[in-house]
Amino acid sequence: MSIHPEEIWEPASDVHTPRGTLLAEAARDHLWMHFTRHSVFEDHGDGGLGHSVPIIVRGEGHRIWDDRGREYIDGLAGLFVTQVGHGRTEIAEAMAAQARELAYFPLWSYAHPRAIELAERLAFLAPGDLNRVFFTTGGGEAVESAWKLAKQYFKLTGKPTKHKVISRSIAYHGTPHGALSLTGIPPARAPFEPLVPGAHKVPNTNFYRAPEHLQNDEKAFGRWAADRIAEAIEFEGPETVAAVFLEPVQNSGGCFPPPPGYFERVREICDEYDVLLVSDETICAFGRIGSIFACDDFGYVPDIITTAKGITSGYAPLGLMVASDRLFEPFKSGLTYFPHGYTWGGHPVSCAAAMANLDIFEREGLTDHVKANAPVFRAALDGLRDLSLVGDVRGAGFFYGIELVKDKATRETFDHDECERLLRGFLSKALFDAGIYCRADDRGDPVIQLAPPLTVGPAEFEDIASRLRGVLVEAENHL
């Protein structure tokens, strides 16, 4: 059952907070938004205010509405989160029922039914012997937990010097200090340095930007990129490296899928050097690529999976780390335990939301829907390649990036000032004005990213592509 928008909200010309202040003014004066340049909302000294804060007030399926009643396609599923779409009353009802029964209890030496049921369900869905589920409240915490587990595991098994980690350039793994150390985006790291030592970077799998001698052979490029991991382990010393953290499809930089054979080779490398392979599926799990866990889509079994976001489709915060039986073995006896946890990890209401969310996945066959329709989505976006700004379209499942270039023939990208004018000066607002909420970003080269709810189909793909085309044609004229 879905909520009918007209039943819960009537757009008004002036929407106020309980104190009577206009919402946009209250947001400007009191709300500290995440990853946001607040200067665009402030008085510029000429007597006029900057842009009004966009305020989203409701959602239904793949659509969202702002406080003025304007409708948009949610082309990013919130933030790669709302897999089953907005307005699912069965999830809200499951959460309400759980709150009435047991609103909260921690997992610190105690358990509650929803966490147990969800852990069992996830262990059944996970590949290989990944049977132990450690709950957090988000993806960054899950990554933090995995690094800490890797360090302690090797201490307990007689290899105490194995503490370093390897991740990829431009990759994003979260904001806690450990996860941020794994993150390969210099501007995201610089304000908070010094970070946790021991995190080292290797090349990512952006085939569009592959070395010239590999640009016509995707498999050879994949082997080259994977071998850089072995090279880094050798350089640091295998006795010092604990884990490799990789997203199945790298988000930052614009949806880099793994080349053929890449993860097969990475698994071989990790086994050879006794290094744990962590599949960071904060975005890619729960149908975003196709399967519940994206490592299954690419044919590899990691030692740890970290994820969040789609586990509840955003109806409540929840993250998790799924670890193999081998990693749990040292914690099964004696006085040994994992001295790590979170107050809200495995919150009963969040676990109830996750169970209801997974019920929808099964009942509506969403993973099969994504696998069947991903080529259709890709084809709709590939139709934009005739535009002079569009250099590359890449991704997998319902997760795609469109890289924008200054010159298609040479693949020349935009410099910093040009990116500012293109992305923040024009595209972000123009896309929103065209009725599509998505991401225009330059963590790496400038891209537009799309990750709609998993419930959309061919009609929505064509609508998205049509709106993108209109904005990109205008962008060409704007430049």
Number of C-alpha atoms within 10 A of each C-alpha: 8 12 16 12 14 9 7 9 13 11 15 10 9 11 14 14 12 8 8 9 13 13 20 20 15 15 18 19 12 8 11 11 10 7 7 8 10 16 11 14 17 15 12 11 8 6 7 9 12 15 14 14 15 13 13 15 13 19 21 16 22 24 21 25 21 15 20 16 16 12 20 20 24 27 25 22 28 21 17 23 26 25 30 27 24 23 20 20 12 17 25 17 14 19 24 16 14 19 15 9 11 15 14 16 16 17 19 11 5 7 13 16 12 21 25 13 13 18 21 14 15 21 18 13 14 21 19 14 17 24 21 20 23 19 27 27 21 20 27 26 27 29 33 24 22 28 24 16 21 24 20 21 23 20 14 12 11 9 15 15 15 22 22 24 26 23 25 24 21 24 24 25 32 21 19 15 17 23 23 24 29 34 26 24 20 13 9 18 17 10 9 12 11 10 17 13 12 16 21 21 20 19 18 24 24 20 22 17 12 19 12 8 9 15 13 13 12 19 16 17 24 25 18 18 24 26 18 16 23 19 13 17 25 14 9 14 14 19 17 18 28 29 26 27 25 24 27 27 26 26 23 23 25 31 26 25 22 25 20 15 17 23 23 16 20 24 19 13 20 22 12 11 16 16 25 23 25 25 27 31 27 29 27 31 27 29 27 29 29 26 21 22 23 26 24 17 17 20 12 20 21 27 25 28 31 32 29 29 29 31 31 26 28 24 22 19 24 29 25 29 29 26 24 21 14 14 19 16 11 17 14 9 8 7 6 10 12 13 8 10 15 14 13 17 25 30 26 25 28 30 29 27 29 27 23 21 24 23 14 16 21 11 8 13 12 23 20 15 18 24 19 14 19 24 14 18 25 19 15 18 24 16 14 20 15 9 14 16 20 21 23 20 24 21 23 24 27 27 28 27 26 25 26 28 20 18 14 16 9 9 16 12 18 17 11 12 8 15 19 16 13 20 21 15 12 18 24 19 16 19 21 17 14 17 21 24 24 22 21 24 22 20 19 14 19 25 26 24 25 27 26 32 28 28 19 20 17 13 9 17 20 17 14 23 18 17 15 21 17 13 21 21 13 14 16 13 8 11 10
